[in-house]
Structure formats: C-alpha cells, structure tokens
Amino acid sequence: MTLAVDALDLVQHIRRAEEAGESPPYATSAILQEINSIKEVLNRQPASDQSISLHKLAGFLSFLRTFIDNQSTTVSASDMARLTVTADHAGSSTYSMSAPSVDGDPNPYPGLLAPAPAHVIFRHVGKITMNMEKEPVDIRFTSVLDPTSFAVSNFFKDISLFDAASGQRRSTIKVKGTHMVFSPLMDLVAVTTEHHDEYVNRFPKTILTSHDMIHFERPALYVVDWVNDNSPYARKFILQWHGIRAYSFSPDGQLLAIKGVRNRVEIITAAKGQGYSVIRSHTDEVTQAEWTADCTRLVTASKDGTLRVTNVETGRNIAKIEMEDWRNPLRLAVSPTGVIASIWGRTVTIWDYGSGAMNSYNLETAKGSEGTPLAISPDLRWVAYRSDDGADVTDLATGRVVYSATLESGFAVSAAFSGNGQYMVVGRCLHGHHARNDSGILNVWEIQV
C-alpha cells in the first residue's frame, strides 16, 4: 500500500510539472527501493507457490519501474554499478537518492570503508599551553608535504605554527582570522577576517575580544603566501562580501571553493582570485564543500537537506542524497578514492556516489553516548568528537569508540588529523568567551596502528 501511495504521489507531481511547463521532478529513490525489495521477496518464492496474482504483481512492478525510468533522472542503487559518470557526460548523467534508514542493516556495504585495526595506540605527544591566546577555534595541518606541521588560529592574534612530532611551536603567520584553509601543494592559506584599509595596515586596529567570530563589520577573505609572509607581496588578493569564507582548495592547489551569496559556491583561481565557475544548485546555506581527487567535482552539504556532487566546470549536478531527518550538516570529508563521509545531526552517512553504495548509522547508538563531531581524518578512518569528559575517537566505518581522552580542565572545541593519519590534535577552551585574557590548550597524539 505504501508503494501505491508513493507512486500516485509521484504521478501527481509529474502532472503538475507538465502543466507548469517545468522539468520532471526527481523521483524519490524510496519507490525504487520498495520495488526492488518486493521483487526480492517474490523471487524467493518457489515456482510451485507462485500464483497468477503474484505474476500480475510482478508485472505491475516492472511497469512502474519502467514508468519511473522514463519520467525522472533518478537511478536506483542497484543500477549504479552499471552507470559510469565521467566529466565528459556529467551534464546528462544525474541521479538522486535518499539516505538509507539508520534502523536497517548497520553495514549493508561492508567494502565501503576498511574497518579500523583491532589494536590502535594513541600515544600522547604532549600538551601545549597557548599563553594569553584564548581558545583555539581552528586547527589545520598545513600540507601533505610536511605532515607534522599544523596551524592554530584563535582569531584575535596571528596564526601559530606547531610541530606535531615534538609538540613545539615553530613560528607565526602574520595574519589573523578564522576558517583557515591551506593549499595542499602551494604555500597559500585563506582566512576570513575583519578588513582594514590599506593606509592603516601598518598599524592595524586590534580586534575586540568581544567579537563572536561569526558576525563581521567588514568581512574579508585574505589569501596569503604564509611561507613568505614578510614579503610585501605576501597577500595575494582580497575578496569582500558578507558571509564570505573559504571551504577548500582543490587537490592540485589551482582552484579555491568559497562561500558566495544567495546560497551559492564560488569557484575562483587560487593564484589571483579570478572567477572560474559558480555552483548554484542549493536552496539554503552551504556549510561544507570538499573536492574529489581528480579536481573536477565538488561535494557540498547544505542546510536544504541535500548532499550533492557537482561538475565544477559546468556547474551541473551529478548526484545527490536527500537527508530526510536532519537539516544540520556538521562534517564532510571525501577520501582519495571518492568515498564521501558526512555527519548530519546524529546520523553518519558513508556514500560511494560512483557505485551508489551507501551506509548510515546513528552515532549515539554506535558510540553508546552523545558527541559533537570535531574532525574527520582525510583517509576516512577516524572521527574525533567532543564528549562530556573530553574527547572520543571512533572508527568511522562502524562508529565504535577506539580511544577516549579525559581532559583535566576545559572542553574540546576543535580538532584535526594529519594528512597521513599519523597525528591528531585537539584544542580546548578553559573558561569560555568572557572578553578577558585566557589561554587555550592543545593536546597532541601520535596514532600507532
């Protein structure tokens, strides 16, 4: 009966679209999944037990399946293995799916991610006190070419560089800001900050500690050569509009995805900030955007409840998932092999958009406790969470807790994993945002597997 109701609803939507002269809507993949499930049940029936009514039902399912294929661009997960989507024909190969229920098989596609090793050791390298530097709001490892180098921003003072292997401070980058993003192969960093006019840059105005790091008077995106930050040409370019911030550099360092206006993502050149393309498929704020390894596609998570894969050059949508239960995307990561991990509220979804394979689970059920996700490792092996006692690390494939750290004071506010997955840094705040001098603390671990 549910299938019949869904099918009638689809027909009504298609009829309205035709009357309005619009394109057919995406068919919900739930219909296709229901068809496949019923067919599997019918196929398990012995031939001797198959009545005329069952044959008629099978015929109706085949007819309904053909109708959906002819009326929409939705492709079921079972068909995805036979669908090849390339940049050359991405404009015509689009499909839409719904995230699987978290109440079903907890691991229907066990090959999506390799489970964590049975024995993992988190060796505490050291604790770093950031004297009078307030809380570490952003932590980022700077480059795959230097896997132990990481940067910390507290927004109010210059960005600090540290070495994860020794736990020692290296130097500073002469720029203040939040939402740090480092180019993987070039010496560039993009940060959002309060803009100062050129004539006062020699003596910039101090950012008040009452600033909430969200609402800016004059928001600006600075892209800076952080290795040569003493050079007069260190600042490569500035872009200014309300809400601007960087999402991520492309893996080859040539392009940069940034937050645009009206729920759009702007793709610009990393060298000069020139416009390259615009991603315009979302109807609400885009909170995260990450590149695929071939630099041709961008994965975006939005408060409109969709996770999309888009061709960067053409701006055309290639694939999407609709998150029915949660509209608050918290974390997004894309592995070098193209597997996508996203966390929406309490739901963790792992998706291979090339094959259509998906897996979702409730993180609180898997962890056994609440947690706020702070970082996903680049290889999609680990997730760091803030917990009531400190920080937890889970196996992303299963949600199983592999390490728990009890912090003697404060609470975790940020975290990062190195590009090679060997180090983890957790930043914590001691007292909160009281508009007074405070000190953040960093804890560094080496992950031994």
C-alpha positions in Angstrom: 0.0 0.0 0.0 2.9 2.4 0.8 4.3 1.8 -2.7 1.0 2.5 -4.3 0.5 5.8 -2.4 4.1 6.9 -3.2 3.5 6.0 -6.9 0.3 8.1 -7.0 2.0 11.0 -5.4 4.8 10.8 -7.9 2.3 10.9 -10.8 0.6 13.9 -9.4 3.9 15.8 -9.1 4.8 14.9 -12.7 1.4 16.1 -13.9 1.8 19.4 -12.1 5.2 19.8 -13.6 4.0 19.2 -17.1 1.1 21.6 -16.7 3.5 24.3 -15.4 6.0 23.6 -18.2 8.7 22.6 -15.8 11.2 19.7 -15.8 10.0 16.4 -14.2 10.9 16.3 -10.5 13.4 13.9 -9.0 11.6 10.7 -8.2 12.3 9.6 -4.7 14.5 6.6 -4.6 12.3 5.1 -1.8 9.9 4.0 -4.6 12.7 2.2 -6.4 13.9 0.6 -3.2 10.4 -0.6 -2.4 10.1 -2.1 -5.9 13.4 -3.9 -5.5 12.6 -5.2 -2.0 9.2 -6.6 -3.2 10.8 -8.2 -6.2 13.4 -9.9 -4.0 10.6 -11.4 -1.9 8.8 -12.6 -5.0 12.0 -14.2 -6.4 12.4 -16.2 -3.2 9.0 -17.8 -3.6 9.2 -21.4 -5.0 7.9 -21.7 -8.6 5.1 -24.0 -7.4 3.8 -21.4 -5.0 3.7 -18.5 -7.5 0.0 -17.8 -8.2 -1.4 -15.8 -11.1 -1.8 -12.8 -8.7 1.9 -12.9 -7.9 2.7 -12.9 -11.6 0.4 -9.9 -12.1 2.1 -8.1 -9.2 5.5 -8.7 -10.7 4.2 -7.3 -14.0 2.9 -4.2 -12.3 6.3 -3.6 -10.5 8.1 -3.9 -13.9 5.6 -1.4 -15.4 6.0 1.0 -12.5 9.8 0.7 -12.7 9.8 1.5 -16.5 7.5 4.4 -15.9 9.8 6.0 -13.3 12.9 5.4 -15.5 11.1 7.2 -18.3 9.9 10.1 -16.2 12.8 11.1 -14.0 16.5 11.2 -13.7 16.6 9.0 -10.6 18.7 5.8 -10.7 18.4 3.2 -8.1 21.4 2.0 -6.1 21.2 -1.4 -7.7 21.7 0.2 -11.1 24.5 2.4 -10.0 27.1 -0.3 -10.5 26.3 -0.2 -14.2 26.4 3.6 -14.5 29.6 5.3 -15.4 29.6 9.0 -14.7 32.5 11.0 -16.2 33.3 14.6 -16.6 32.6 14.4 -20.3 29.0 13.5 -19.9 28.3 14.6 -16.3 25.7 17.0 -17.6 23.4 14.2 -18.7 24.2 11.6 -16.1 22.5 12.8 -12.9 20.8 10.7 -10.2 19.2 11.3 -6.9 18.9 9.0 -3.9 17.6 9.2 -0.3 19.8 8.3 2.6 19.2 4.7 3.9 17.4 4.2 7.1 19.6 4.0 10.2 17.4 1.3 11.5 18.3 -1.2 8.8 21.4 -3.3 8.3 24.1 -1.5 10.1 26.7 -2.3 7.4 25.0 -3.2 4.1 28.1 -2.3 2.1 31.0 -3.5 4.2 33.5 -2.8 1.5 32.9 1.0 1.5 35.5 1.6 4.3 38.0 -0.7 5.8 37.4 -1.3 9.5 39.9 0.1 11.9 42.7 -2.2 13.0 42.0 -4.3 16.1 44.9 -2.8 18.0 45.4 1.0 18.0 47.6 3.0 20.3 47.1 6.8 20.8 50.5 8.0 22.2 50.2 11.4 23.9 53.0 13.5 22.5 52.4 16.5 24.7 50.3 19.4 26.0 50.8 22.9 24.7 49.6 26.0 26.6 48.8 29.0 24.4 49.5 31.7 26.9 47.0 34.6 26.6 45.9 33.4 23.2 42.3 32.4 24.0 40.6 29.4 22.6 42.0 27.5 19.5 39.0 28.0 17.2 40.7 26.4 14.1 43.3 23.7 13.8 44.6 22.7 10.4 47.6 20.6 9.2 49.4 22.8 6.6 50.5 20.4 3.8 50.9 16.7 2.9 54.5 17.6 2.0 55.1 18.4 5.7 52.8 16.0 7.6 53.8 17.2 11.1 53.2 20.9 10.6 49.9 22.3 11.9 48.5 25.8 12.3 46.2 27.1 15.1 44.1 30.2 14.9 42.5 31.9 17.9 41.2 34.7 15.7 42.5 37.6 17.8 46.2 37.0 17.3 48.5 35.9 14.5 48.2 32.2 13.4 50.6 30.0 15.2 52.6 27.1 13.6 53.5 24.0 15.6 55.2 20.6 15.1 53.1 17.6 15.9 56.1 15.2 16.3 57.7 17.3 19.0 54.8 19.4 20.3 56.9 22.6 19.9 56.0 25.9 18.5 57.6 26.7 15.1 56.7 30.2 14.1 53.7 32.5 13.4 51.9 33.6 10.2 51.3 37.3 10.1 47.5 37.2 9.6 44.5 36.9 12.0 41.3 35.2 11.1 39.1 32.2 11.2 38.0 29.4 8.8 41.6 28.7 7.9 42.1 26.6 4.7 45.6 25.6 3.4 46.5 24.8 -0.1 47.8 21.2 -0.3 50.6 21.8 -2.7 51.2 25.6 -2.6 52.2 27.9 0.2 48.9 29.6 0.4 46.4 30.0 3.3 42.9 31.5 3.1 41.3 33.1 6.2 38.2 35.2 7.0 39.0 38.3 9.0 37.9 41.9 9.7 39.2 44.1 6.8 41.4 47.1 7.4 42.1 49.8 4.8 45.5 49.8 3.2 46.6 53.1 4.9 46.2 51.6 8.4 47.7 48.2 7.6 51.0 49.1 9.2 49.2 49.7 12.5 46.0 47.6 12.2 43.2 48.0 14.6 43.0 45.4 17.4 40.1 43.0 17.1 38.0 43.3 20.2 37.8 40.2 22.3 34.0 40.6 22.4 33.9 39.6 18.7 32.0 36.4 18.3 33.9 35.3 15.1 30.6 35.0 13.2 29.3 38.5 12.7 31.7 40.8 10.9 31.6 44.5 10.3 33.8 44.3 7.2 34.3 40.6 6.4 37.1 39.8 4.0 38.8 36.8 2.6 42.6 37.1 2.7 44.7 34.7 0.6 48.3 34.9 1.8 51.6 33.3 1.0 52.3 32.1 4.5 55.8 30.9 3.9 56.9 34.4 2.8 54.6 36.4 5.0 57.3 39.1 5.5 57.3 39.9 1.8 55.3 43.0 0.6 53.7 40.6 -1.9 52.6 38.0 0.7 48.9 38.9 0.4 47.9 37.6 -3.0 44.4 39.0 -3.1 41.4 40.1 -1.0 37.7 39.4 -1.6 34.9 41.1 0.3 31.2 40.4 0.8 29.0 39.4 3.7 29.3 35.8 4.7 32.4 35.1 2.7 34.7 32.3 3.8 36.8 29.6 2.2 35.7 26.0 2.0 38.7 24.1 0.4 41.4 24.3 -2.1 41.4 21.7 -5.0 43.9 18.9 -4.5 46.2 20.4 -7.2 46.1 23.8 -5.5 44.8 25.6 -8.6 41.3 26.4 -7.5 39.5 27.5 -4.3 35.9 27.0 -3.4 34.5 29.8 -1.3 31.1 30.8 0.2 29.2 33.1 -2.2 25.9 35.0 -1.7 22.4 33.6 -2.1 23.4 30.0 -1.2 25.9 29.7 -4.0 29.5 28.4 -4.0 32.0 30.5 -6.0 35.0 28.7 -7.6 38.0 31.0 -8.0 41.6 30.7 -9.1 44.0 30.3 -6.2 46.6 32.5 -7.7 44.6 35.7 -8.4 41.1 35.1 -7.1 39.6 35.3 -10.6 36.1 33.7 -11.1 36.1 30.2 -12.6 32.6 28.9 -12.1 29.5 29.0 -9.8 27.8 26.2 -8.0 24.1 27.3 -7.8 22.1 24.1 -7.0 21.3 24.7 -3.3 18.3 26.5 -1.9 19.8 27.1 1.6 23.2 27.9 3.1 26.1 25.6 2.0 28.0 24.7 5.2 30.8 22.5 3.8 32.4 21.8 0.4 35.1 19.4 -0.5 36.8 18.3 -3.7 37.2 14.9 -5.3 40.7 13.8 -6.0 40.5 14.5 -9.8 39.7 18.2 -9.1 36.7 18.0 -11.5 33.9 17.7 -8.9 32.8 19.4 -5.7 30.9 17.7 -2.9 28.6 20.1 -1.0 26.5 19.8 2.1 23.7 22.3 2.7 21.0 23.2 5.2 18.5 22.5 2.4 19.0 18.8 3.4 20.9 17.7 0.3 24.4 16.4 -0.2 25.4 17.0 -3.8 28.2 16.1 -6.2 28.6 18.8 -8.9 30.7 19.2 -12.0 32.9 22.2 -11.2 33.4 23.3 -14.8 29.8 23.2 -16.0 28.0 23.6 -12.6 25.7 20.7 -13.4 24.6 18.4 -10.7 25.9 14.8 -11.0 24.4 13.1 -7.9 22.6 13.9 -4.7 21.3 12.4 -1.5 18.3 13.9 0.4 18.6 13.8 4.1 15.1 13.4 5.3 15.6 13.5 9.1 18.3 16.2 9.6 18.9 19.6 8.1 22.1 20.5 10.1 25.2 19.2 8.3 28.1 19.1 10.7 31.1 17.5 9.0 32.0 16.4 5.5 35.1 14.6 4.1 36.0 13.0 0.8 38.5 10.2 0.5 41.1 9.9 -2.3 39.1 7.1 -3.7 35.9 9.2 -3.9 34.0 7.8 -0.9 32.1 10.6 0.9 31.5 10.7 4.7 29.1 13.2 6.2 27.6 13.8 9.6 24.1 15.3 9.9 22.9 15.7 13.4 23.2 12.2 14.9 23.4 10.4 11.6 26.6 9.3 9.9 26.3 8.6 6.2 29.0 7.0 4.1 28.4 7.1 0.3 30.2 6.0 -2.8 28.4 8.1 -5.4 30.1 6.2 -8.3 28.5 2.9 -7.4 25.6 4.1 -5.4 26.6 2.1 -2.3 25.5 3.8 1.0 25.6 3.1 4.7 24.2 5.1 7.6 24.1 4.7 11.3 23.1 6.6 14.4 26.3 7.8 16.0 24.9 7.8 19.5 23.8 4.2 19.2 27.1 3.2 17.7 29.2 5.2 20.2 27.0 4.5 23.2 27.0 8.1 24.2 26.5 11.7 22.9 29.2 13.5 21.0 29.8 16.6 18.9 32.0 15.8 15.8 35.1 18.0 15.5 37.1 16.4 12.7 37.2 13.5 10.2 40.5 12.1 9.2 41.5 12.6 5.5 41.6 8.8 4.9 38.1 8.5 6.4 39.3 6.2 9.2 38.7 8.2 12.3 36.3 10.8 13.7 37.1 13.0 16.7 34.2 14.0 19.0 33.8 16.3 22.0 32.5 14.3 24.9 31.4 15.2 28.4 34.7 14.1 29.8 37.0 15.3 27.0 37.3 13.7 23.5 36.5 10.4 21.9 37.8 8.9 18.7 35.7 6.5 16.7 36.2 4.1 13.8 34.2 5.9 11.0 33.2 2.7 9.3 31.4 1.4 12.4 31.1 4.2 14.9 32.9 2.1 17.5 34.9 4.1 20.1 38.6 3.2 19.8 40.0 5.8 22.2 38.8 8.2 24.9 40.8 11.0 26.4 39.8 12.6 29.7 40.8 16.2 29.8 41.6 17.6 33.2 40.1 21.0 32.5 38.2 22.9 29.9 36.3 21.4 27.0 37.3 20.4 23.4 36.4 23.0 20.7 38.5 21.9 17.7 40.5 19.0 16.3 42.4 17.9 13.2 44.1 14.9 11.8 47.3 14.9 9.8 47.2 14.1 6.1 49.0 10.7 6.7 46.7 9.9 9.6 49.6 9.6 12.0 48.8 12.6 14.3 45.7 14.0 16.0 45.5 17.4 17.7 42.6 18.5 20.0 42.2 22.1 21.0 40.3 23.1 24.2 39.0 26.2 25.8 39.4 26.7 29.5 36.8 29.3 30.6 34.6 30.4 27.7 34.2 33.7 25.9 34.4 36.2 28.8 36.1 39.1 26.9 39.2 38.7 29.0 42.7 37.2 28.8 42.6 33.4 28.7 44.7 30.6 27.5 43.8 27.7 25.1 45.4 24.3 25.4 46.4 21.9 22.6 46.9 18.1 23.1 48.8 16.1 20.5 48.7 12.4 19.9 50.6 10.0 17.6 48.3 7.3 16.2 50.1 4.0 16.0 48.4 1.1 14.1 
